[in-house]
């Protein structure tokens, strides 16, 4: 008999976290690494937000809180979505959790189970697939097309629906491609989900990082077309440079949120009380730091695309959101004799000291993810090192 439960043998360490760990080991040994693997902002948490956390410590606000967060935090989350999208949620329709990852985990475990199929678009964040498996449901991975800019088409999801389909997980803006679902596609998908009684679970981790002039309307569309079958999972991590503070949330129908509340009460209980005070300030305070970060990311994106275009063998769709490029490196694989992007990523790290995340981590072999959540200096030097590495084949 195995020492561990069967589910433990089915789950491996997050591939993105493995890249982070490898880079950390090199840096601790004194090696300079040009890190394109990081999936977190390089900016400091806005000072007003950090100050709110310090004030919470000074006020000894360090006890347990209600499992789903203090009333002020829930109100701040709801007010932010009202201001941003014109959607209205009440206190019983929101729960704060220890990051967007836990919000999605809570959602998967309370909505899905044995016999259910859950459609997930790829390339995708690997945790989405693993969480569905942990819920003992079956992930059904559907591919978006690189020639179409990895566009999130309603037909991609609708064509995969079967009588066993219980849910669809949508990540827009998408990690790793930066694709943002168009309003007409979102409307069509939401109407079909409502008609068939299928849950739409939406990972909104990068909702504040959309570069298109038309804005971002997905929560408003889903609220209008499919409110009773939609769970919105958001996070303070990327928008406010608060990855280590750990606060996310779920917004949805009262019964679904009540189920998440019950689950969380037996898992982590509440988000850190100190973090809650900081997130209240982030949500209620000035959004100027968010706008400044977004403008900087846009500049970095444009610069990195320009620098990499020096090698005509690389093909990169211009991302509409998030802070990643996802170039097609299949020509590099063939020219350099690499069997996989895993091999290519290993060689780049060992020989050029550039860290990238291989596409296999996202169900997309032949591509690599490059994070531009780092300085222009690192982006410039790292891209030149990549091109220099590839010039030998």
VENFENQUI-V776722 format. One record per residue. SS is DSSP state (H for helix, E for strand, C for the rest). PSI is psi in radians with two decimals (NA if undefined). OMEGA is omega as a letter, one per 20 degrees, with the letter a starting at -180 (999 if undefined). Layout:
SS&PSI&OMEGA ; SS&PSI&OMEGA
This chain:
C&2.37&r ; C&2.53&r ; C&-0.44&a ; C&2.77&r ; C&2.68&a ; H&-0.63&a ; H&-0.53&a ; H&-0.61&a ; H&-0.30&a ; H&-0.20&a ; C&2.22&r ; C&3.00&r ; C&2.45&r ; C&2.22&a ; H&-0.62&r ; H&-0.61&r ; H&-0.50&r ; H&-0.69&r ; H&-0.79&r ; H&-0.75&a ; H&-0.71&r ; H&-0.73&r ; H&-0.73&a ; H&-0.72&r ; H&-0.75&r ; H&-0.76&a ; H&-0.67&r ; H&-0.40&r ; C&0.08&r ; C&0.13&a ; C&2.30&r ; C&2.18&a ; C&2.35&r ; E&1.79&a ; E&1.88&r ; C&0.19&a ; C&-0.32&a ; C&2.26&r ; C&0.72&r ; C&2.66&r ; C&2.55&r ; C&-0.04&r ; C&2.71&r ; C&2.64&r ; C&2.35&r ; C&2.46&a ; H&-0.70&a ; H&-0.58&r ; H&-0.79&r ; H&-0.68&r ; H&-0.66&r ; H&-0.63&r ; H&-0.75&r ; H&-0.70&r ; H&-0.62&r ; H&-0.70&r ; H&-0.83&a ; H&-0.54&r ; C&0.09&r ; C&0.62&r ; C&1.26&a ; C&0.42&r ; C&3.05&r ; C&2.61&r ; C&3.05&r ; C&2.57&a ; C&-0.77&a ; C&0.11&a ; C&2.74&r ; C&2.74&a ; H&-0.64&a ; H&-0.64&r ; H&-0.79&r ; H&-0.73&r ; H&-0.65&a ; H&-0.69&r ; H&-0.85&a ; H&-0.71&a ; H&-0.64&r ; H&-0.74&r ; H&-0.53&r ; H&-0.81&a ; H&-0.72&a ; H&-0.64&a ; H&-0.12&a ; C&0.42&r ; C&2.52&a ; C&2.20&r ; C&2.58&r ; C&3.04&a ; H&-0.58&a ; H&-0.04&a ; H&0.28&a ; E&2.51&r ; E&2.35&r ; E&2.47&a ; E&3.04&a ; C&1.16&r ; C&2.80&r ; H&-0.54&r ; H&-0.73&r ; H&-0.62&r ; H&-0.77&r ; H&-0.66&r ; H&-0.83&r ; H&-0.74&a ; H&-0.82&a ; H&-0.77&a ; H&-0.40&a ; H&-0.26&a ; H&-0.53&a ; C&2.69&r ; C&-3.01&a ; C&2.37&r ; C&-0.26&a ; C&2.54&r ; E&2.44&a ; E&2.10&a ; E&2.29&a ; E&2.31&r ; E&2.51&r ; E&2.65&j ; C&2.54&a ; C&2.80&r ; C&2.17&a ; H&-0.48&a ; H&-0.55&a ; H&-0.74&r ; H&-0.79&a ; H&-0.61&r ; H&-0.66&r ; H&-0.71&r ; H&-0.69&r ; H&-0.51&r ; C&0.02&r ; C&0.41&r ; C&3.07&a ; E&2.03&r ; E&2.33&r ; E&1.86&a ; E&2.16&r ; E&2.42&a ; E&2.35&r ; C&2.80&a ; C&2.20&r ; H&-0.58&r ; H&-0.28&r ; H&0.33&a ; C&0.42&a ; C&0.55&a ; C&2.48&r ; C&1.66&a ; C&2.37&r ; H&-0.67&a ; H&-0.53&r ; H&-0.71&r ; H&-0.80&a ; H&-0.69&a ; C&-0.35&a ; C&-0.05&a ; C&2.35&r ; C&3.04&r ; C&-0.32&a ; C&-0.07&a ; E&2.12&a ; E&-0.53&a ; E&2.87&r ; E&2.27&r ; E&2.18&a ; E&2.21&r ; E&1.83&a ; C&2.11&i ; C&2.61&a ; C&2.39&r ; C&1.96&k ; C&0.00&a ; C&-0.37&a ; C&0.10&a ; C&2.49&r ; C&2.27&a ; C&2.27&r ; C&2.67&a ; H&-0.74&a ; H&-0.62&r ; H&-0.72&r ; H&-0.71&r ; H&-0.79&a ; H&-0.77&a ; H&-0.75&a ; H&-0.72&r ; H&-0.68&r ; H&-0.71&r ; H&-0.74&r ; H&-0.73&a ; H&-0.64&a ; H&-0.07&a ; C&0.66&a ; C&2.38&r ; E&2.40&r ; E&2.02&r ; E&2.14&a ; E&2.07&r ; E&1.89&a ; C&0.47&a ; C&-0.61&a ; C&0.39&a ; C&-0.47&a ; C&-0.14&a ; C&1.19&r ; E&2.26&a ; C&-0.21&a ; C&2.57&a ; C&-0.48&a ; C&-0.05&r ; C&-2.90&a ; C&2.06&a ; C&0.12&a ; H&-0.86&a ; H&-0.65&r ; H&-0.74&a ; H&-0.79&a ; H&-0.63&r ; H&-0.67&a ; H&-0.69&a ; H&-0.43&a ; H&0.65&a ; H&-0.74&a ; H&-0.08&r ; H&0.43&a ; E&2.35&r ; E&2.12&r ; E&2.14&r ; E&2.00&a ; E&3.14&a ; E&2.59&r ; C&-0.20&a ; C&-1.01&a ; C&-0.68&a ; C&-0.69&a ; C&0.27&a ; C&0.92&a ; C&0.64&a ; C&-0.67&a ; C&-0.23&a ; C&-0.53&r ; C&1.42&r ; C&2.16&r ; E&-3.00&a ; E&2.79&r ; E&2.42&r ; E&2.30&a ; C&-2.97&a ; C&2.62&a ; H&-0.73&a ; H&-0.66&r ; H&-0.70&r ; H&-0.63&r ; H&-0.68&r ; H&-0.71&r ; H&-0.67&r ; H&-0.80&a ; H&-0.77&r ; H&-0.84&a ; H&-0.50&r ; H&-0.38&r ; C&0.10&a ; C&-1.61&a ; C&-0.19&a ; C&-2.34&a ; C&2.75&r ; C&2.60&r ; C&2.28&a ; H&-0.65&a ; H&-0.75&r ; H&-0.70&a ; H&-0.76&r ; H&-0.67&r ; H&-0.71&a ; H&-0.60&r ; H&-0.79&r ; H&-0.72&r ; H&-0.77&a ; H&-0.65&a ; H&-0.46&a ; C&-2.96&a ; C&2.41&r ; C&0.14&r ; H&-0.70&r ; H&-0.60&r ; H&-0.78&a ; H&-0.67&r ; H&-0.74&r ; H&-0.75&a ; H&-0.74&r ; H&-0.70&r ; H&-0.74&r ; H&-0.71&r ; H&-0.77&r ; H&-0.75&r ; H&-0.77&r ; H&-0.88&a ; H&-0.70&a ; H&-0.78&a ; H&-0.73&r ; H&-0.75&r ; H&-0.80&a ; H&-0.73&a ; H&-0.36&a ; C&-0.16&r ; C&-0.40&r ; C&1.88&a ; C&-0.24&r ; C&-0.32&r ; C&2.34&r ; E&2.13&a ; C&2.13&r ; C&2.42&r ; C&2.01&a ; C&2.44&r ; C&-0.20&a ; E&-3.07&a ; C&-2.77&r ; C&0.86&r ; E&2.55&r ; E&2.66&a ; C&1.21&a ; C&2.61&r ; E&2.03&a ; C&0.37&a ; H&-0.56&r ; H&-0.64&r ; H&-0.72&r ; H&-0.81&a ; H&-0.79&a ; H&-0.60&a ; H&-0.08&r ; C&0.48&r ; C&2.36&a ; C&-0.36&a ; C&2.92&r ; H&-0.35&r ; H&-0.79&r ; H&-0.74&r ; H&-0.79&a ; H&-0.69&r ; H&-0.75&r ; H&-0.71&r ; H&-0.70&a ; H&-0.74&a ; H&-0.66&a ; H&-0.52&a ; H&-0.13&a ; C&0.69&r ; E&2.22&a ; E&2.16&r ; C&2.87&r ; E&2.12&a ; E&2.59&a ; H&-0.41&r ; H&-0.52&r ; H&-0.36&a ; H&0.33&a ; C&0.62&a ; C&1.19&r ; C&2.55&a ; C&-0.03&r ; E&2.79&r ; E&2.60&r ; E&2.26&r ; E&2.06&r ; E&2.29&r ; C&0.46&r ; C&1.02&r ; C&3.08&a ; C&2.76&r ; H&-0.59&r ; H&-0.84&a ; H&-0.68&r ; H&-0.76&a ; H&-0.90&a ; H&-0.75&a ; H&-0.73&r ; H&-0.66&r ; H&-0.65&r ; H&-0.71&r ; H&-0.83&a ; H&-0.67&r ; H&-0.72&r ; H&-0.79&a ; H&-0.32&a ; C&-0.24&a ; C&-0.07&r ; C&NA&999
